Amino acid sequence: MSLTLPGVSEQAAAAVRAAIEARGPIPFSEFMELALYGPGGFYEQPPVGGEGGHFVTSPHVHPVFGKLLAGAIAEAWRHLGSPRPLHVVEIGAGDGTLAAQLLGELHGEVPIEYVAIERSPGAREKLRDLPGVRVEASLEVLPQGLTGFVVANELLDNVPFERIRRTKDGCMQVCVDFREDSFVEVDIPCDPELEAIFPRPERDDVRVVPRYKRKVNREFPGSEGALAVIDRVGRLLRLGYALFIDYGDATGSAAHGYRAHRVVRDVLADPGSADITAGVAFDPLVMRAERWGLEILGPMSQSHALRGLGIEGWIESERLKQVASIDKRAGRAALKAYDARQRATQLIDPDGLGALQWLWLATPGCGWWKGIEELS
């Protein structure tokens, strides 16, 4: 069954064609902006996440994800001297699944003001149904100098990016044209200013994030928008932490899409009908955070991070519940505990969600709370 509303993707395709007709081939970032966030774009069609959407994220798999992250936020709050309130800002809040989990876990323990940042008008309407959540379209409306915790789960991979290729003819930028009733890729020489923003994988002087092996990609994503997010967080926080969770590595990976839980290889076909994403290039993000004087922990795998936050102990407690339920011949309770264990295990699967990367940032001089330092 198609999850795309009739006529919606046609509207996005028309917007892309109009841009090309007006100016010629457009940068891939502009194509992505129109396909995802323009009229009829993919994110105008909530819900896009969860089992009933096009893809699932960690909070959709099992609420223990939110439980463990809430525990980390509570520890951070205590380390900061228990400020009242603690501002929790979620960038790219989507359908509100993570917001609901964090609010439920932190209620009565940490006095928080929760702000959900979301570009999609449809998603913002749904987020407004959550009690205790302030909903905004942009970080720019928030005052600078907050004390708080910023979290962005699988956000940066959806920030429009450029596609840059290394070829025998030099560095090329991928643009999008419309020819013979189809959107096609065309390569143009890359602007030196754009090329300079992002690390060249083959250069020896590039700082490689620990835990990654150096590799040379023929194509890699370059997102000025993702760097701008780091800048906004640097301005936003006076005291506190930020956590970015995304798939990626030092230099990023090629673009692809998701529709109805299946990978879409041709991201130019039928714009607006599928998500567009790529592995995040973490090296530029780390270097931008260093310019702000932010302290950095990671990137580290989600498997490593969640184990450090106690997921194995939680899974063991569910196993013991299952055993006790079997002894009592409570089959339904035993099955529920078994299902919880299986779902939680998906969060640390190194071939799946466990491969997500967690990048922690702290404001200058803030330091890390007891326990989290052991994750380094």
C-alpha positions in Angstrom: 0.0 0.0 0.0 1.4 3.4 -0.9 1.9 5.8 1.9 2.0 8.8 -0.4 -1.1 10.9 -0.7 -2.4 11.1 -4.3 -1.1 14.2 -6.1 1.4 15.1 -3.4 4.6 13.9 -4.9 3.5 15.4 -8.3 3.3 18.8 -6.6 6.9 18.4 -5.3 8.1 17.3 -8.8 6.4 20.3 -10.3 8.3 22.6 -7.8 11.6 21.0 -8.8 10.9 21.3 -12.5 10.0 25.0 -12.1 13.3 25.7 -10.3 15.2 24.0 -13.1 13.3 25.8 -15.8 14.0 29.1 -14.1 17.8 28.7 -13.6 19.0 25.5 -15.2 20.4 22.5 -13.2 20.0 23.0 -9.5 22.3 21.9 -6.7 21.4 18.6 -5.0 20.7 20.5 -1.8 18.0 22.5 -3.5 16.4 19.4 -5.0 16.5 17.8 -1.5 15.0 20.9 0.1 12.1 20.9 -2.3 11.6 17.1 -2.3 11.5 16.9 1.5 10.2 20.3 2.8 8.7 22.2 -0.2 5.1 22.1 -1.4 4.0 18.5 -1.5 7.3 17.4 0.0 7.8 14.2 1.9 7.6 15.7 5.3 4.2 17.3 4.6 2.7 13.8 5.0 2.8 12.8 8.6 3.4 10.3 10.0 6.6 9.5 8.2 8.2 7.5 11.1 7.1 4.5 13.1 5.7 1.2 12.0 2.9 2.9 10.1 5.3 5.3 8.3 8.3 4.9 6.0 11.0 4.1 8.6 11.5 3.5 12.3 13.9 5.2 14.6 15.2 4.0 18.0 12.3 5.5 20.1 9.8 3.7 17.9 11.5 0.3 18.5 11.2 0.3 22.3 10.6 3.0 25.0 13.7 1.8 26.9 15.6 4.1 24.5 13.8 7.1 25.9 14.2 5.7 29.5 17.9 5.4 29.2 18.3 8.8 27.5 16.1 10.4 30.2 18.5 8.9 32.8 21.4 10.6 31.2 19.6 13.9 31.1 18.7 13.6 34.8 22.4 12.9 35.6 23.4 15.9 33.5 20.9 18.1 35.4 22.4 17.1 38.7 25.9 17.7 37.4 24.9 21.2 36.4 23.7 22.0 39.9 20.0 21.1 39.5 19.0 24.3 37.6 15.3 25.2 37.6 14.2 24.8 34.9 16.4 22.6 32.7 15.6 23.5 29.1 15.3 20.3 27.0 15.4 21.2 23.3 14.7 18.4 20.8 15.6 19.3 17.2 13.6 17.4 14.6 11.0 16.1 17.0 9.0 14.3 14.3 5.9 12.6 15.6 6.7 13.2 19.2 7.6 9.7 20.2 10.8 10.6 21.9 9.3 13.7 23.5 6.6 11.6 25.1 9.1 9.1 26.4 11.4 11.8 27.9 8.6 13.7 29.4 7.1 10.6 31.0 10.4 9.5 32.5 11.5 12.9 33.8 8.1 14.1 35.1 8.4 14.7 38.9 12.1 14.2 38.9 13.6 17.0 36.8 11.8 20.4 36.3 12.1 20.8 32.6 10.8 23.1 29.9 10.5 21.0 26.8 10.8 22.6 23.4 10.2 20.6 20.2 11.7 22.0 17.0 10.2 20.7 13.8 10.1 22.0 10.3 7.1 20.0 9.1 3.8 21.8 9.6 1.9 18.5 9.8 4.2 17.2 12.5 4.0 20.4 14.4 0.2 20.1 14.6 0.6 16.6 16.1 3.3 17.7 18.6 0.9 20.4 19.9 -1.2 17.5 21.3 1.5 16.7 23.7 1.0 18.4 27.1 3.9 20.4 28.4 5.6 20.8 25.0 6.4 24.1 23.4 6.5 23.7 19.6 8.5 25.9 17.3 9.6 25.7 13.6 13.2 26.9 14.2 15.9 27.2 16.8 16.2 30.8 15.8 13.1 31.8 17.9 14.7 30.6 21.2 16.7 33.0 23.3 20.5 32.6 23.5 22.2 31.7 26.7 20.0 28.8 27.9 21.0 26.2 30.5 19.9 22.9 29.1 20.2 19.7 27.1 19.8 19.6 23.3 19.0 16.3 21.6 18.7 15.5 17.9 17.9 12.0 16.9 18.5 11.2 13.2 18.2 14.9 12.3 21.4 15.8 10.5 21.0 13.2 7.8 17.9 15.0 6.6 19.5 18.5 6.5 19.8 19.3 2.8 23.4 18.5 1.6 25.5 18.8 -1.4 26.9 15.7 -3.2 30.6 16.0 -4.0 32.5 13.5 -6.2 36.1 12.9 -6.7 36.8 12.1 -10.4 39.7 11.9 -12.7 38.7 15.4 -13.8 38.8 16.8 -10.3 36.2 17.6 -7.6 32.7 17.7 -9.0 29.4 18.9 -7.5 26.3 16.8 -8.3 23.4 18.9 -9.7 19.9 17.9 -10.9 18.5 18.6 -14.4 15.3 17.5 -16.1 15.8 15.7 -19.5 13.4 13.5 -21.5 10.7 13.5 -18.7 13.2 12.4 -16.0 15.3 14.1 -13.4 19.0 13.3 -14.0 22.3 13.9 -12.3 24.8 16.3 -14.0 28.3 17.0 -12.7 29.7 20.6 -12.6 33.1 21.7 -11.3 32.9 22.2 -7.6 33.2 25.7 -6.3 36.5 25.9 -4.3 34.7 27.6 -1.4 32.3 24.7 -1.1 35.0 22.1 -1.4 37.1 23.9 1.3 34.3 23.5 3.9 34.6 19.7 3.9 37.6 17.4 4.5 39.2 15.7 1.6 39.2 12.0 2.5 42.5 11.4 0.7 44.5 14.2 2.4 46.9 13.2 5.1 46.3 16.3 7.2 42.6 15.7 7.7 41.6 15.0 11.3 40.0 11.6 11.4 37.5 11.0 14.2 38.6 8.3 16.6 37.0 4.8 16.2 36.9 5.2 12.4 39.3 3.6 9.9 40.4 6.0 7.2 38.7 5.3 3.8 38.4 7.1 0.5 34.9 7.7 -0.8 34.3 8.5 -4.4 31.2 10.5 -3.3 30.5 12.2 0.1 27.9 14.6 1.4 28.7 18.1 2.4 26.1 20.0 4.4 26.5 23.6 5.3 23.1 23.3 7.0 24.4 20.7 9.4 27.3 22.9 10.3 24.8 25.7 10.8 23.0 23.5 13.4 26.2 23.2 15.3 26.6 27.0 15.2 23.1 27.5 16.5 23.6 25.1 19.4 26.9 26.9 20.2 25.0 30.2 20.4 22.0 28.7 22.2 23.6 27.1 25.2 25.3 29.1 27.9 25.7 26.0 30.0 24.8 22.4 29.2 25.0 19.6 26.7 24.0 18.5 23.2 23.7 15.0 21.8 23.5 14.3 18.1 22.6 10.7 17.0 22.9 9.7 13.4 24.3 7.2 11.0 27.6 8.2 9.6 31.4 8.1 9.7 34.3 10.5 9.4 33.5 11.6 5.8 29.9 10.5 5.2 28.3 8.2 2.6 26.3 8.3 -0.6 22.7 9.5 -0.8 19.8 7.1 -0.6 16.1 7.1 0.3 13.5 5.2 2.3 9.9 4.5 1.3 7.6 2.1 3.2 10.6 0.7 5.2 12.5 -0.2 2.0 15.7 1.4 0.6 15.3 3.6 -2.4 18.4 3.8 -4.6 17.2 6.3 -7.2 16.6 9.4 -5.0 15.7 11.5 -8.1 12.7 9.4 -9.1 9.3 10.7 -7.9 10.5 13.5 -5.5 8.3 13.9 -2.5 7.4 10.2 -2.2 10.5 9.1 -0.3 12.9 10.2 2.4 16.3 11.3 1.3 19.3 10.8 3.5 23.0 10.0 3.7 25.5 8.9 6.3 26.6 12.1 8.2 30.2 13.3 7.8 31.2 13.7 11.5 34.7 15.1 11.0 33.4 18.6 9.8 30.9 18.6 12.7 33.6 17.9 15.3 35.9 20.6 13.9 33.1 23.1 13.9 32.2 22.3 17.5 35.9 22.7 18.4 35.8 26.2 17.0 33.1 27.0 19.6 35.3 25.7 22.3 32.8 22.9 23.0 34.1 19.7 24.7 33.6 16.6 22.7 32.9 13.0 23.6 32.7 10.5 20.7 31.4 9.9 18.2 30.7 6.4 19.6 28.4 3.7 18.4 24.9 3.5 19.9 25.6 0.0 21.0 28.5 1.3 23.1 26.5 4.3 24.4 23.4 2.3 25.4 25.5 -0.4 27.1 27.2 2.4 29.1 23.8 3.8 30.1 22.6 0.4 31.4 20.6 -1.3 28.6 22.1 -4.8 29.4 20.9 -4.6 33.0 17.4 -3.6 31.8 17.4 -6.5 29.3 18.4 -8.9 32.1 15.6 -7.6 34.3 13.2 -8.4 31.5 14.7 -11.9 31.2 14.1 -12.5 35.0 10.5 -11.3 34.6 10.0 -13.7 31.7 11.4 -16.6 33.8 9.2 -15.7 36.8 6.1 -15.4 34.5 6.8 -18.8 33.0 7.1 -20.3 36.6 3.7 -18.8 37.4 2.3 -20.0 34.1 1.5 -16.4 33.1 2.0 -16.9 29.4 0.9 -13.5 28.3 3.3 -11.7 30.8 6.2 -14.0 29.7 5.5 -13.2 26.1 5.5 -9.5 26.8 8.8 -9.7 28.6 10.3 -11.7 25.8 9.1 -9.3 23.2 10.5 -6.3 25.2 13.9 -8.1 25.3 13.9 -8.7 21.6 13.0 -5.2 20.7 15.5 -3.7 23.1 18.3 -5.9 21.6 17.6 -4.3 18.2 18.8 -1.0 19.6 22.3 -2.4 20.1 22.5 -4.6 17.0 25.9 -3.6 15.4 24.4 -4.4 12.0 21.4 -2.2 12.6 20.4 0.6 15.0 23.5 -0.2 17.1 25.6 1.3 14.3 24.2 4.8 14.9 26.8 7.2 16.1 26.4 9.4 19.2 28.3 12.7 19.3 28.2 14.4 22.7 29.0 18.1 23.1 29.4 20.1 26.3 29.8 23.9 26.8 33.3 25.1 27.8 34.3 24.1 31.3 31.1 22.2 31.9 32.8 18.8 32.1 31.1 15.4 32.2 29.1 13.8 34.9 30.2 10.6 36.7 29.8 7.6 34.6 29.6 9.2 31.2 33.4 9.7 31.1 33.7 5.9 31.0 32.0 5.9 27.5 35.1 7.6 26.0 
